[in-house]
């Protein structure tokens, strides 16, 4: 049985006959491409995820408690020195690598292209987000006398554009042999009847499987094996859109080593109880990030003995892992979240349908859902003005204007030091 026949059999088995019919309408080359795509899809998993959309969400008994953290600004000089020494030693030994999640497009910013290619209007001439991160890493390399391996996770949609952009800009002076691009996983989009959508290029329409897919993508792409070969023991994972992201925080690293933990995170204090951010807590004695929508208002407003919010440590996508932790997570199945969205598709007459209402399910996992596989996490509170300048919205909060202001003020303070 050839690949096309095999693909058709699978499609019939999973009641995707509209795609079987599609084979008769496309040329041989397209047929081979579609068959290859079909054979790479886990239909059992997709069916299961679709069936879950019909179920009522079962609320399991949760015991939510406050999580402990250390505040970087309040560490004693002895403590800070101890953590920094441990962190610096590890970085100098070449045990540290960085992963940048850069699979998104800059659509919300009104930018056509990968988000990392967005130019932030700083100092008049501007800097690209990738350029800001490259500078951040080059500073650390100079400081610690190493070249930190840099892994950039793209999406199938923006991989070529990202590669071309970095090549064209000579990787902003970063050692090319220490930069590895790998792509994020994808999952098909499914309509309300469980049928897979067809895209304009006559393939099954797919979308990225969420930032929780980073772990399995590191393993399946060979990036994790490459890290081990290089002797890497610690991996920092952050996103491309934080202009103040500290990718090499030796205090965070040293604190994690000192506490003998496998995972760690840098946080900033929640601005107010109503701020729309996920916060850290302990759920059934395991670390967890709870979304602002899931935190009861009464709990969101609770304060501890110091007058601080009990649930006030915001997750800012500033996470650290041992290589063993990533290996462990990459073999686990993370929980999938379902988003009901509008997606255009090609109908069986070959016409494009652009829906006015949500018509399909997108399945994605979140990076922080992996924290629950561990008993504890080391949390270091940083400062918003030093650590968090996200570029997410075109205007208003977390926009290029707010990020520019935070970035310029931060570097003005650094120069004065």
VENVENLIN-V729445 format. One record per pair of residues at least 24 apart in sequence whose ideal C-beta (glycine too) atoms are under 6 Angstrom apart, sorted by the first residue. I is the first residue (numbers start at 0). GAP is how many residues later the second one is. Records with the same first field share a line. If there is no record, write none. Layout:
I->GAP ; GAP
This chain:
2->32
3->27 ; 31
6->28 ; 31 ; 32
13->29
15->180
17->330
25->176
29->172
33->169
36->166 ; 167
45->142
48->287 ; 314
49->140 ; 144
52->285 ; 308
61->221
62->221
63->217 ; 219
64->217
65->244
66->213 ; 214 ; 215
68->244 ; 310 ; 312
69->310
70->310
71->179 ; 308 ; 310
82->168 ; 171 ; 172
83->166 ; 167 ; 170
85->168 ; 171 ; 172
86->163 ; 166 ; 167
87->162
89->163
90->53
91->52
93->52 ; 137
94->138 ; 139
95->52 ; 138
96->52 ; 130 ; 135 ; 138
97->50 ; 52 ; 138 ; 149
98->52 ; 138
99->52 ; 140
100->52 ; 110 ; 138
101->50 ; 52 ; 138
102->50 ; 51 ; 52 ; 81 ; 105
108->285
109->284
112->48
113->44 ; 47 ; 48
114->125 ; 126
115->124
116->48
119->123 ; 280 ; 284
120->283
121->282 ; 285 ; 286
128->111
130->41
131->111
133->38 ; 40
135->111
139->108
146->28 ; 31
148->29 ; 81
149->29
150->29 ; 72
151->29
152->29 ; 31 ; 61
153->27 ; 29
154->29 ; 53
155->27
158->24
179->43
181->39 ; 41
183->24 ; 29 ; 33
184->24 ; 28 ; 32
186->176
188->154 ; 171 ; 173
189->171
190->168 ; 169
196->146 ; 148 ; 163
197->147 ; 148
206->155
208->155
209->154 ; 155 ; 156
210->156
211->122 ; 153 ; 154 ; 155 ; 157
214->111 ; 114 ; 115
215->114
218->111
226->96
231->91
232->90
234->86 ; 91
235->84
236->82
237->79 ; 80
238->78
240->149 ; 150
241->148
242->146 ; 160 ; 164
243->143 ; 144 ; 145 ; 166
245->141
251->68 ; 128
254->123 ; 125
255->64 ; 122
258->119
260->115 ; 117
261->60 ; 63 ; 112
262->58 ; 62 ; 111 ; 114
263->56 ; 114
264->54 ; 114
265->52 ; 114 ; 116
266->46 ; 47 ; 112 ; 114
267->46 ; 48 ; 114 ; 116 ; 119 ; 120
268->43
269->39 ; 42 ; 44
272->27 ; 28
276->37
277->37
278->32 ; 34 ; 35
279->33
280->30
285->86
286->84 ; 90
287->84
288->26 ; 79
312->66
314->53
315->72
328->41
333->31 ; 35
334->34
335->27 ; 29
336->27
337->25
